[in-house]
């Protein structure tokens, strides 16, 4: 009886190109379903290969099909007593100021309240809404314009971080969509300690303001 030799077919060149595109895009930032349906569909098909690929770089793929986003995060560093070599971080940590952290916390709580209402899937806030959300926790200032400018700078930082998306408007005040990826960075346990954290933020900010007044 003749032996039949079977050879596995090589991976299609297009699949290699798709994998490369996915990994490069993820290394540059977040992939959103709403921004590129085709790329998102390709990611769902190749997510196992993407996970294997980035694991070599000590990265994990975080993919939320329900919310429609995916990103890479560094694996936790080994403990000091573990005999495992520490690798350089490919995804750098971004230190945040107290006001920016405060704004992220307030937006996350707002998103949780919005989801509990179940009325829509997109939380859109006007610029003035965000300003009022933050200003009640900041030290009082005699210079209203300067305070507003500071809060707008914090809003712009959160936009740069990808947690707010500025919406295009023909006229009228600026509006922003709270990106749902914020839920992946500020988890339920963090929210459980929300009031304690806010008290710490407020004490820190008040202390900084007092030090500035004494100078």
C-alpha positions, 0 to 999 in steps of 0.5 A: 500500500502506497504511503500518502505524504501530507504536508501542511500548507504554509501560512498565507502571506496575507495572514502574516501581514495582518498579524504584523499590522495588528501587533504594530497598531497595538504597540502604538495604542488602542484598537477600537471597533468603531474606528476600524471594523475590518481591523477589529474583525481581523483581531478577533480571528487572530487574537490567539496568534497575537497573544502568543506573539506579544507574550514573547515581549512580556505583554498581555492582550486585553480584549473586550468584545462587548465594549469594542476595544483592545490594548496591550499591557505589561505583565506584573513584575516578578517579586523581589524574592523570585529568581526571575530576571526582570525585563525592560518595560516595553509599555511605559508607565505614565505618572499622573498628577493628582488633578488628572487622577481625580478627573479619571476617577470622577469620569469613571464614577460618572460612567458607572452611574450612566451604565446603571441607568441603562439608557444609552451606550455613549456617555457624552459630557459638555466641557462645562459639565466636566469643569463643574465635576472637577472644580468642587474638589479643587481649592477655591481660587480668586482667579476664575479664568486661571482655574478654568484654564487649569481644568481644561489642561487636565481635560486635554491630558485625559484626551491625550491618554485616550479616555476622552474623545473630543466630539466635532461640533459645528458651533456651541461649547465643546463636548466629549465622549467618555471612552469605555476603555476607562473601565479597564484602567479604573476597576470596581475595587478602585471605585469601592475606595472612591470616597477615601481616594477623593479625600486623599486627593482633596487633602493633597491639593489643598495642601499644595495650595496652602504651600503656594500661598505661604511662599 
